[in-house]
Amino acid sequence: MTRAYSLLLLLLASPAGLSAPAFADDNFLDRAAVQVSQSPRDIAEQAVLSKDEDVAVLDETLATIFQNAPPTLAEPSALRILAYIAQVFKSGPSPVYLKTGTAVLQAKTNVNLCGSKALVMVALCRRVGFPAHRISMRNSVAIDEHIATEVHYDNAWHFMDPSFGAFFYTKKTYNGQGRILSLLELKTRKERAAHGLFVGASRLWKGVYDPAFAFEPVPPGFQPEPWQRFTVAEMYRRLFAESFPLMRSESGLVSMPIQFDLRAGPDLWIGRIDRDTTDARTKPAGEPTPRFYGNHAIGNGDLGGAFHTLLIMAPRPGPCRITYHFPTPYPGASLTVIELKDVVVAATAQTPESWSVDCYVQDTEGILLVANRGPGALLVDAFHGQFFGEQPGQGQ
């Protein structure tokens, strides 16, 4: 959620309307984090444990974490769950993609995927009674995608990353006197990410839970995996500064913007038809950013609903075609398109392997919205943009 949007909601909620100088209040982001994170209904829904989770498995894990002291709906309990996950799951490749926290706990194997650890965090927190959700942060220079969590208590959300047992605090050391920051605060005030704390290198990913852990500052040069391009501290800094868009919850919607710049040539591919659904997000050589800021899935996925906003940039007004190629046949795909700005849709066509829209861009930029009306999430292998406009003077 942007700072501008937070400010707008604050102003609309104020009896004084636009006369209320919320933006002049140095503390307004603290209040915004409480007031506009989500509605009470959304927060309540995110305390509901999925019916696919096995409560017996979760309760057994919670008994290990808390031993003789039952959990409470307070910060220390959420932090114990966070520290447990960061310690017990060793680093290493996961054999399969697991869809529930229970499945991850039962696998008893290496779980290197940040999304899998976030599943466990959400499941255990919800079993205790905390509202919790996963957060997907995308398209940073530091990492293509990273999934962490937020936990709700004390009338606010708090960012917690189970991959490193990490959070960001208003004090240099964790003493219970400060406050764990929300993602909203970390995205809008980058200086607040100065005090990153985690479970400590001696305990991280060791496969053993030490209930006597103490959170430590993240060292500036800490880089636990040799394949990582940046230190952990730099990874977080770039995630908070660059990642877009964010997906926050199963009940949310997010727009995935895709740029088709057809000014340099009439034919543009984003990704390849190779059944690799991740290469569409790759930054082309020589270009500062990816052309596609988003997920390769469109529709209702496990992190919320995603639709696509297509920006078509043409050298002049003229006809264009945008084609979606699927990695496997989808005979029941149900995509729909909406004209948003300076573009008129002429026709759509679909085969089991692809879907396309023919349109006329009325200016040098046109915007379309594409959504999936079918059930579940539809994977996209590659996007293809074409411009068919005649050169000036042709056809006369």
HELIX and SHEET records of a PDB file:
HELIX    1   1 ARG A    3  ALA A   13  1                                  11    
HELIX    2   2 GLY A   17  SER A   19  5                                   3    
HELIX    3   3 ALA A   22  ALA A   24  5                                   3    
HELIX    4   4 PHE A   28  GLN A   35  1                                   8    
HELIX    5   5 PRO A   40  GLU A   45  1                                   6    
HELIX    6   6 VAL A   55  PHE A   66  1                                  12    
HELIX    7   7 GLU A   75  VAL A   88  1                                  14    
HELIX    8   8 GLY A  101  ALA A  107  1                                   7    
HELIX    9   9 CYS A  114  VAL A  128  1                                  15    
HELIX   10  10 LEU A  183  THR A  188  1                                   6    
HELIX   11  11 LYS A  190  ALA A  194  5                                   5    
HELIX   12  12 VAL A  232  GLU A  242  1                                  11    
HELIX   13  13 ASP A  279  ARG A  281  5                                   3    
SHEET    1   A 4 ALA A 156  MET A 160  0                                        
SHEET    2   A 4 GLU A 145  TYR A 153 -1                                        
SHEET    3   A 4 ALA A 132  ARG A 138 -1                                        
SHEET    4   A 4 LEU A 246  MET A 247 -1                                        
SHEET    1   B 3 PHE A 167  PHE A 168  0                                        
SHEET    2   B 3 GLY A 196  PHE A 198 -1                                        
SHEET    3   B 3 GLU A 216  PRO A 217 -1                                        
SHEET    1   C 4 LEU A 253  ASP A 261  0                                        
SHEET    2   C 4 GLY A 304  MET A 313  1                                        
SHEET    3   C 4 ALA A 297  GLY A 301 -1                                        
SHEET    4   C 4 ALA A 377  LEU A 379 -1                                        
SHEET    1   D 4 LEU A 253  ASP A 261  0                                        
SHEET    2   D 4 GLY A 304  MET A 313  1                                        
SHEET    3   D 4 GLU A 365  ASN A 372 -1                                        
SHEET    4   D 4 LEU A 335  LYS A 341 -1                                        
SHEET    1   E 5 ASP A 267  ILE A 270  0                                        
SHEET    2   E 5 ALA A 382  PHE A 387 -1                                        
SHEET    3   E 5 GLY A 318  HIS A 325 -1                                        
SHEET    4   E 5 SER A 354  VAL A 361 -1                                        
SHEET    5   E 5 VAL A 343  THR A 351 -1                                        
END                                                                             
